[in-house]
């Protein structure tokens, strides 16, 4: 990227200073662990407190941003890394990080507890959580029996100007949903016309593309829109905070995203980063996230009597749709660029 190559020393120094202000200074006498993450302040603060209690010599610092923003920042900082851990994002984005040499090999203590397929080449990332996509609606305005039951239902004319969408360019979750739609609608290998036509119809329904999840939640709660597509953990956190949301798994099947973690190549504090990765994927921390922020665990060895009931309910209710994640890793950036240039904002004009 030209921005990466063209940044001078002064610009890099300004970025480093801004980062230091954003994540705060390290605690006196403690080693910092800097994590870039899309997991949101609720989860990150929860884990920060528990991690520092278990590791009093370490100071977990985090910067919350969208998945795409994480990889772009890591690319920009490649010559002078500021982060130790890349914590969260779809497998497709982590695979791009592997291709860009942004991650270094590290096999955590819990690696054997996750499926072999849920890891990156050369042990450069491992799946920590599994994240299902769901259809979300404002339950104060939409009765449950009237809410969309499947992907195509969101295209019904009654939802025109009632749909809200998280900006897909910054969101790994939305890029995965877009990739699923494109693959689902393909009539032959390499065909994207059907998927783009579907997304153009969705664009015609969409009132706005929200810049971040907080704005998406605010607009949905205020009934500026009534329906969206998003991920299960964030929706359940919002419901727990009292927001009037309901959700359902698409009847024909949904995607379940492997949500990864990896050690940043050239990390300033690699040993501290490894300790965080080992801790956050350990049974105690995974169960903490499962109980309090609704993360579906990737580990397959958790004691059944320790796992919340909602996990079994989710596994029973959701139908997992087929998805070629390798294809999305290879082609996703091209699909998103084409969508942004030719589909976004075009739906209303073609009605």
C-alpha positions in Angstrom: 0.0 0.0 0.0 1.3 3.4 -0.9 0.3 4.8 2.5 2.5 2.3 4.2 5.6 2.9 2.1 5.2 6.7 2.0 4.9 7.3 5.7 8.0 9.2 7.0 9.6 9.1 10.4 7.7 12.1 11.6 4.4 10.7 10.6 5.1 7.3 12.2 6.1 9.2 15.4 2.8 11.0 15.4 0.9 7.7 14.9 2.8 6.1 17.7 2.1 9.1 20.0 -1.6 8.9 19.1 -1.6 5.2 19.9 0.0 5.7 23.2 -2.7 8.3 24.1 -5.4 5.9 22.9 -4.4 2.9 25.0 -2.9 4.7 27.9 0.5 4.4 29.6 1.5 1.1 31.2 1.1 0.5 34.9 4.2 1.4 37.0 6.7 -1.5 36.9 4.4 -3.7 34.8 5.1 -5.1 31.3 2.5 -3.9 28.8 0.6 -6.2 26.5 -1.0 -4.3 23.6 -4.0 -5.9 21.8 -5.8 -4.6 18.7 -9.3 -6.0 18.8 -12.8 -5.6 17.3 -14.4 -7.3 20.4 -15.8 -4.1 21.9 -15.2 -2.3 25.2 -17.6 -4.5 27.3 -15.7 -7.8 26.5 -12.2 -6.2 26.5 -12.7 -4.5 29.9 -14.1 -7.7 31.4 -11.0 -9.7 30.2 -8.6 -6.9 31.1 -9.7 -7.0 34.8 -9.5 -10.8 35.0 -6.2 -11.1 33.1 -4.4 -8.5 35.3 -5.8 -10.1 38.4 -4.2 -13.4 37.3 -1.1 -11.7 36.0 -0.2 -8.8 38.2 3.1 -8.2 36.5 1.4 -7.5 33.1 -0.7 -4.5 32.0 -3.2 -5.3 29.3 -3.9 -2.4 27.0 -6.3 -2.6 24.1 -7.5 -0.6 21.1 -11.0 -1.3 20.0 -11.6 -1.0 16.2 -13.3 -2.9 13.3 -11.6 -6.0 11.9 -10.6 -4.4 8.7 -9.2 -1.4 10.6 -7.0 -3.8 12.6 -5.4 -5.4 9.6 -4.9 -2.0 7.9 -3.2 -0.6 11.0 -1.0 -3.6 11.3 0.0 -3.3 7.7 0.8 0.4 8.2 2.9 -0.4 11.3 4.7 -3.4 9.8 8.1 -1.7 9.9 7.6 -0.6 13.5 5.0 -2.8 15.2 3.1 -1.3 18.1 0.8 -4.2 19.0 1.6 -7.6 20.6 -1.6 -9.5 19.9 -4.2 -9.4 17.2 -7.3 -10.4 19.2 -10.4 -11.1 17.2 -11.7 -11.2 13.6 -12.8 -13.7 11.0 -10.5 -16.4 9.7 -10.5 -14.8 6.3 -8.9 -11.6 7.6 -6.4 -13.6 9.6 -5.5 -15.5 6.5 -4.8 -12.2 4.7 -2.6 -11.3 7.7 -0.7 -14.5 7.3 -0.1 -13.7 3.6 1.1 -10.2 4.5 3.5 -11.5 7.1 1.7 -9.7 9.9 1.7 -12.7 12.3 4.4 -14.9 13.7 4.1 -18.6 14.7 2.9 -19.4 18.1 1.1 -22.5 19.2 -0.8 -21.8 22.4 -1.2 -24.2 25.2 -4.9 -24.8 24.3 -4.3 -25.4 20.5 -5.2 -29.1 20.5 -8.6 -28.3 22.0 -9.9 -26.6 18.8 -10.6 -28.2 15.4 -7.6 -28.5 13.2 -9.4 -26.5 10.4 -9.8 -23.6 12.8 -6.2 -22.4 12.6 -3.9 -20.6 10.2 -0.9 -21.9 8.2 2.2 -22.4 10.3 0.4 -21.9 13.6 0.0 -18.2 13.0 -3.5 -17.9 14.3 -6.0 -20.1 16.1 -9.8 -19.9 16.5 -10.9 -18.8 20.0 -14.6 -18.3 19.4 -17.3 -19.2 16.8 -19.5 -16.4 15.8 -22.9 -17.0 14.1 -24.6 -14.4 12.0 -28.3 -13.6 12.8 -31.2 -11.5 11.6 -31.9 -8.8 14.2 -35.0 -6.7 14.7 -36.4 -4.1 17.1 -38.8 -6.2 19.2 -40.7 -3.2 20.5 -41.8 -2.4 16.9 -41.8 -5.8 15.2 -43.7 -8.8 16.7 -41.6 -12.0 16.7 -43.9 -13.8 14.3 -43.6 -10.9 11.8 -39.8 -10.6 11.8 -37.9 -11.9 8.8 -37.3 -15.6 9.0 -34.6 -16.0 6.3 -32.2 -13.9 4.3 -34.5 -13.3 1.4 -37.3 -12.1 3.7 -35.2 -9.0 4.4 -35.8 -8.0 0.7 -39.6 -7.9 1.2 -41.0 -4.5 0.3 -42.3 -3.9 3.8 -38.7 -3.5 5.0 -37.9 -0.8 2.4 -36.1 2.0 4.2 -36.3 0.0 7.4 -33.0 -1.9 7.1 -29.8 -0.8 8.8 -26.4 -2.3 7.9 -23.0 -2.0 9.6 -20.6 -0.6 7.0 -19.1 -3.7 5.4 -15.8 -2.1 4.5 -14.8 -1.9 8.1 -16.5 -5.0 9.5 -15.2 -8.6 9.2 -18.6 -9.9 10.1 -20.4 -8.0 7.3 -17.7 -9.0 4.8 -18.3 -12.6 5.7 -22.1 -12.2 5.3 -21.5 -10.5 1.9 -19.2 -13.3 0.9 -21.8 -15.9 1.9 -24.5 -14.2 -0.2 -22.2 -14.0 -3.2 -21.3 -17.7 -3.0 -24.9 -18.7 -2.3 -26.2 -16.9 -5.4 -23.5 -18.1 -7.8 -24.7 -20.1 -10.7 -21.2 -21.2 -11.7 -17.6 -21.0 -10.4 -16.5 -17.3 -10.4 -20.0 -16.0 -11.0 -20.7 -12.9 -8.8 -23.6 -11.4 -10.8 -26.4 -13.1 -8.8 -24.9 -12.1 -5.5 -24.3 -8.5 -6.5 -27.9 -8.4 -7.8 -29.1 -9.6 -4.4 -27.0 -7.1 -2.6 -28.3 -4.3 -4.9 -31.8 -5.2 -3.8 -30.7 -5.1 -0.2 -29.1 -1.7 -0.9 -32.5 -0.5 -2.1 -34.0 -1.5 1.3 -31.2 0.1 3.4 -31.7 3.3 5.2 -28.1 3.8 6.2 -24.7 2.1 6.6 -23.7 2.6 10.2 -20.0 3.4 10.8 -19.7 1.3 13.9 -21.7 -1.1 16.0 -22.5 1.5 18.6 -24.2 3.7 16.0 -26.0 0.6 14.6 -27.4 -0.2 18.0 -28.5 3.4 18.6 -30.3 3.7 15.3 -32.0 0.3 15.7 -33.1 1.1 19.3 -34.5 4.5 18.2 -36.4 2.7 15.4 -34.6 4.7 12.7 -34.6 1.2 11.1 -36.2 -2.0 12.2 -34.1 -4.8 10.9 -30.4 -5.5 10.5 -27.9 -8.4 10.0 -25.3 -8.8 12.7 -23.6 -11.3 15.0 -25.1 -13.2 17.9 -22.7 -12.1 20.7 -23.1 -8.4 20.1 -26.9 -8.8 19.9 -27.1 -10.8 23.1 -24.9 -8.2 24.9 -27.3 -5.4 23.7 -30.3 -7.3 24.9 -28.6 -7.8 28.3 -28.2 -4.0 28.5 -31.9 -3.6 28.1 -32.1 -2.7 24.4 -35.3 -3.9 22.7 -33.8 -6.4 20.3 -34.9 -9.8 19.1 -33.1 -12.1 16.7 -33.5 -15.3 14.8 -31.2 -17.7 12.9 -31.9 -17.7 9.2 -34.1 -20.7 8.4 -32.1 -21.9 5.4 -28.8 -21.7 7.3 -26.3 -19.2 8.6 -22.6 -18.8 8.6 -20.5 -19.4 11.7 -17.3 -17.4 11.7 -14.1 -18.8 13.2 -12.9 -15.8 15.3 -9.1 -15.9 15.7 -6.2 -14.7 17.8 -2.5 -14.4 16.9 0.9 -13.0 17.9 1.9 -9.9 15.9 5.1 -10.3 13.9 7.8 -8.2 15.5 5.7 -7.7 18.6 7.4 -5.3 21.1 6.6 -7.7 24.0 6.3 -11.2 22.5 6.6 -13.2 25.7 3.9 -11.1 27.4 1.8 -11.5 24.2 2.1 -15.3 24.4 1.0 -15.2 28.0 -2.1 -13.3 27.1 -2.9 -15.7 24.3 -2.4 -18.7 26.5 -4.6 -17.2 29.2 -7.5 -15.9 27.1 -7.9 -19.3 25.4 -7.7 -21.2 28.7 -10.8 -22.8 30.0 -11.4 -20.2 32.8 -11.2 -17.2 30.4 -13.2 -18.9 27.7 -16.0 -19.7 30.1 -15.8 -16.1 31.5 -16.4 -14.8 27.9 -19.1 -17.4 27.3 -21.0 -16.6 30.5 -20.8 -12.8 30.4 -20.4 -11.7 26.7 -22.0 -14.7 24.9 -19.0 -15.9 23.0 -19.6 -19.4 21.5 -16.4 -21.3 22.4 -14.2 -22.9 19.8 -12.8 -25.3 22.4 -14.3 -28.7 22.3 -13.2 -29.9 25.7 -15.1 -27.6 28.1 -16.9 -29.5 30.9 -20.5 -29.8 30.0 -21.7 -28.8 33.5 -19.7 -25.5 33.3 -21.1 -24.3 29.9 -24.1 -22.0 30.0 -27.4 -23.5 28.7 -27.6 -20.9 25.9 -24.6 -22.6 24.2 -26.4 -25.9 23.7 -29.6 -24.0 22.7 -27.6 -22.2 20.0 -26.0 -25.3 18.7 -29.4 -26.9 18.5 -31.3 -24.0 16.9 -28.8 -22.8 14.2 -28.4 -24.6 10.9 -24.9 -24.0 9.5 -24.8 -23.2 5.8 -22.0 -24.4 3.5 -19.3 -21.7 3.0 -16.0 -21.7 1.0 -13.9 -19.7 3.4 -10.7 -20.1 1.3 -12.5 -18.6 -1.7 -13.6 -15.7 0.5 -10.0 -15.2 1.7 -8.8 -15.1 -1.9 -11.5 -13.0 -3.5 -13.2 -11.1 -0.7 -11.3 -7.9 -1.1 -12.1 -7.8 -4.8 -15.7 -8.5 -4.2 -15.9 -5.7 -1.6 -14.2 -3.2 -3.8 -16.6 -4.0 -6.6 -19.6 -3.8 -4.3 -18.4 -0.4 -2.9 -17.9 1.1 -6.4 -20.9 -0.4 -8.2 -23.6 -1.5 -5.7 -23.5 0.8 -2.7 -26.1 3.5 -3.2 -27.3 2.1 -6.5 -30.3 0.1 -5.3 -32.8 3.0 -5.2 -31.8 4.1 -8.7 -32.6 0.7 -10.2 -36.1 0.3 -8.6 
